[in-house]
Amino acid sequence: MAPRPERGTFKFDKYFLVMEALRASGEPVTEHAPEPMPREWLEAVHCPDYVDQVFTGTVPRDKERRIGFPVTSHIASRVRHTNGGTWLAAQLAKAHGYAANSAAGSHHALYDAGAGYCVFNDLAVAANRLIAEGDARHILIVDLDVHQGDGTASLTALRDDVVTFSMHAEKNFPVRKARSNLDVPLADGIGDEAYMATLARHLPALLDDVEPDLVLYQAGVDPHEGDRLGRLALSSEGLCTRDRYVIAEVRRRGLPVASALGGGYGEDQHEVAARHARSMLAMADENRLQGGFTPA
């Protein structure tokens, strides 16, 4: 945990509360501590000058405003570890079918700047390294956060071996959308039934067309009807249905899937954390049902 920055509105305490909720659930959970993401792995995706600014605590104020908080030495250490967590989750998923990073999903971070509470883009960095290391040939990034995964789309736009899919609220942040391989914008107020019908029209066909070796899933819970920054209306049950569906579609094809936490916002941080915990536990349970793998 990094100390709360002196400036900015982002509430970092939800991450500790997510772990508390997982530990209190009574479900079998194995915890793994990631190593910090090596600098050269970050520089393979992000501008080396920007990476240096983060590492040395010299991110310009205008870039910090775009991120939403000051990038202190504690924040720099934290984001290196959360990026390492998505890499580790992918490695564990290859062994167990499914694994979750209880942080990250930082899909707004761009080449030379962060944005929208995101410093480094763990999804793009992990995907790049998995392919560079020969752990995968083709990766599909499924982004169901309420906000479009603009940074991920931009950072992988010229690649044929990383495919991005974003299903998001059309009128939500960011105002200027990037171009994913497949974008599905949703009207305000869509609930469980319409949301799931839309997802079912796109995800199975995309999996069959792309034939990825591994799926990275940005499992933001901000499509929830009670989310402070969302514009959709999924119920708590609808979110779990969404997450189980993604895992089921991926796992029945024999593919590993690693999830990252993504967005979730509200005044009651315990409730937001509970949504994230329920999401991860539902996905782990679906993995057991689909493949008989031991969840990581």
Steps between C-alpha positions, in 0.01 A plus 500: 500500500623849413416788734210713379637786284457852628323601179242321285167328555584134443439275801782248525360331809264283294789269410570405860126458558475264202761274658317516834176400328668208322659376821172529690300315233589153624577397141831329413730779386874471441686830510812573296721809536628634164845629430520860374479528124853544360571843359595365158164321469320829565725684255416247229145642499522846659724793409832457686497869596157460663610181678798692635272780622295245696806325642665826608188677626524775239169457316395851390201650675289504183554126458417442867175690453415273209573194716299636792760492778869583556746225409705465818775245560241285682265516201786414263580190704135407521434519124811295426362227727144519365639470145703203616179358639334477159807325360497258795125440465552406136772253593279347771207482261710292262540246781156521664259624234418823681678746728419853613703811560330672794608838359592660164286490185656839423358532151521881457879532522650613169848492343645808665248583772254353742131587519184418689671367816735287287880542499628202299283276280540155655283334235712619209828446688409145603373412153817628340723304737300178477548503123865609520575215742323244280225435757233586243476573130162677497332676792144630527437783747135508609414831666158523665573800719233771463766724343658428163848346510646783294859465620513128435353547152752774418803311629416185302349662191776393261518140620341197341582276795303698762127553442297741712127483576333777700131507596431823686260787566501713187460836677750437777872582536709535292331761286729415209489127445782303344436222250506149642489203266139470612316778683145453625363827640196471726220747567451636850299292743534157338417225748584134543294344221596738220864506612533123498323469165748746350800323650374165373475641147868593494726306736457139375547600136804710589662214690442266208630752247812611688590157640717650777741302713408702810238757603558802721174622653448851636217421743403846622189502719405857410213391269316443832180700545635656819840607365587866543673531159300251295202562275375143470263307726626148563389342826742320731363172364542631146869573557559147625308362202720706269821375661392138508403525134841635396684228691270228368542607136878520531554187707272274295736571212788378716658844531651661810357832619649754739289783638598845626290699746407808300260775601253519784405824674273610781482673835478167686837343431404181683214444255721572198760256634229240556397528133856436390538206738173343384617542142827314556339224706232446235766470231706257707192287562410498131855393418460202731172408335642530150834333527562343833817706538607607845445878515804714576 
